[in-house]
């Protein structure tokens, strides 16, 4: 279900004007997409905050009302202050409800990798998000990865990931999303260095080298 957000046009470009708007509780933004001109707007921060704090997060569907023109939109980019973390600017992308759109979706690990933990290894997650394509109504708030059967020397890749209905990805199927890695402790407990190397490049070798140094 889309959240309705009312945007105002007529904002003046420039950092001084933007600062004044933020002081007044407004966030500078731009709306573009669907082959139409981009429009500079501002949105009330309290309303935007409510849109951002739903279960869908940044992928929330928004009915954007710009001077009476209502469009379905998603947040394509959001700029925050590097220290205060307040929102400085938002890019809204108009979307067609019947066409796929590419978005970043969080990857969330579920279950317990007891085989890895029992052998004193570690679970490594190189990618925290995955770029997927889906119709706006099919965009998931997150994609879960079950690590219950993961063992040291094994990995979960894009091609083995179960995507929700209506969701696809163009990311190479061989890309590793989760790995079971050996540490110097698990090698001492009987996991072979070959198993460590299978998990991926870099981290296992460093762990083995650290063990040798000691």
N, C-alpha and C positions, 0 to 999 in steps of 0.2 A: 504494500500500500504506500502510495507516494505521500510525502509531506509537502504541504503548501507553504511556499516562502515568497513573500512579496518584496520585489526589488524596485528601487527608485532610479530613474534616469536623470540626466542633467548634471551629473557630477563633473567637476572641473579637474582635468588631469594635473598632476604635479604632486610632489612630496608634501608641500605645505598644506595643500587642500586635503590630502589623504590623512595627514596627521590630525587636522581639525575634525574630520569625519570620525576618526577613531575616538577622539575625545568625546564626541557626541554620541558614542555607542553604535556607530555604523562601521561596516567593513567594506572597503573598496573591492569591486569585483568586475569581471567581464563575462559576457555571455556570447557564445559563438557556436557554430555547427549547423548541420542540415543545409549547407549551401547559402546561408543568409549572412548578412553583415554582422560583425561583432558589435556589441553594445556595451558601453561602460555604464555600470550601475553601482549601487550601494545597497547593502542588506543590513537589517538590524542584527546586532551581535546576539542578543538573547534568542532570537528565532533561529539563527544559524547554529548556535550552540545546541539547541534542542535537536536540530537535524543531525548534528554530528554525534550525538550521544545515544542514538538508537542502536539496536543490535547490528544493523548493517554498517555502521561506522561511516567511513568515507564513501562507501558504495551505496549510500542511501538514495532511493529514488525521490526526486524533488519535483513537485509541480511548481515551476517558477512563473510567477505572475509579474510581468513587466508592462506596466501601463495598460493593463487589461488583456494583454496577449499572454496566454498561458501555454507553456511548453513543458514537456517532460525533460528533465535534465539530471545529470549527475555531476559531482565535483570531480573535475579532471586534475586540478592542481590546487594545492593549498600551501601558502607561504606563512611561516611562523617566525617570530623574532627569535634569534639564536639563543638568547639568554632568558628572556621573560616568557617565551613560548606562546605569547598571544598571537592571534591570527592577524596577519598584515594584509593579505590579499587572497582572493579566491577566483579560480577560473571555473565557470560553469559550462558544461558541454550539453547542447541540446541533443536529444536522442530520439530515434524513431522506435516506438514500442514494439514494432514488428521486425526490427533489424538488429543483428548482433553488434555488440560494442566491446572493444578490448579494455579490460580493467585489471588492476592488480588485486589479488585476493590473498589474505593471510593464510599461511599454512600452519595448522595447529596439531601438535603431536598428542595422541591419545593412547591409553594403555601403558603398561610397564614393560620395559625391555629386560625381563628378569634374567635371560641368558647372558646378556651383556653385563648387567649389574653383578650377577653371580660370579662372573669371571673377572670382576674388577676392571672392566673396560668402561668406555664412555660412549654416549650417544651424541653424535655431531649432526647439526642441521645447517648445512651451508646456505640454503635458501629459506628465507622467512616468508616470502610471498611468491606467487606464481601468476604470470600473465595469462589470462584466459579470455575467451570470447563467448558471449552469451547475450540473449535478448535481455533487455532491462529487467523484466520481471523474473528472469531465471538466474540473475547474478547472486551467487551465494555470499553470505556474510563471512564465511571461512570455509576452508577445505581441510578435513581431518585426515591425518595419516596415522594408521594403527601400527604401532611399533612392537606389539606383543610378541611376535615371532622373530624379531630381529636378533641376530647373533653377531659376535665379533667376526669381522671379515666380510660381512654382508652389507648390502645397501638397498635402499628403496629408491627407484628411479621414476622418472616421469611416466614411462611406458607401463609401469606396474601400478600406478596410482589410479584409484577408482574415482572418476569425476562425477559430480551430480548430473542428473538428466538435463540435457539442453546446454551443457557446458563443454567446450573444447579448448585445446591449447595448441599453439604452433611451436612450443618449446621442444627441442630435440628429445626424443624418448630416452636417450642414454644419460641425460643429465641427472646427477645424483641429488636427491632431496634430503635423505637421511642416511647416516653411516654408523655402523658399529665398529668402534676403533679400540685397538689394544693400547694399553699404557705399559709403562715399565713394570707395574705391579702385575698386570694380567699376563705379561710375557713370563715373568718369574713363576706365575701360578700354572703355566703350562700352555698358554696360547702361543702359537708359533709366530715368528716374525713374518712369515708368509701371509698369515691371516691378517696381520696388522697392515701389510702393504696392500692387500686386496681392497681394504676399505677406502683408500684414496691416497693421493700424493701429498706429501708435506708433513701433515700432523703426525702420522704413525712413525715416520722416519725420525722426526724430532724426538718423539717419545722414546724410541729405541736408543737413539744417540745419547739422550739424557741418562738412560739407565746404564749405558756403557761407561759414561763419564764417572758415575758413582761407583 
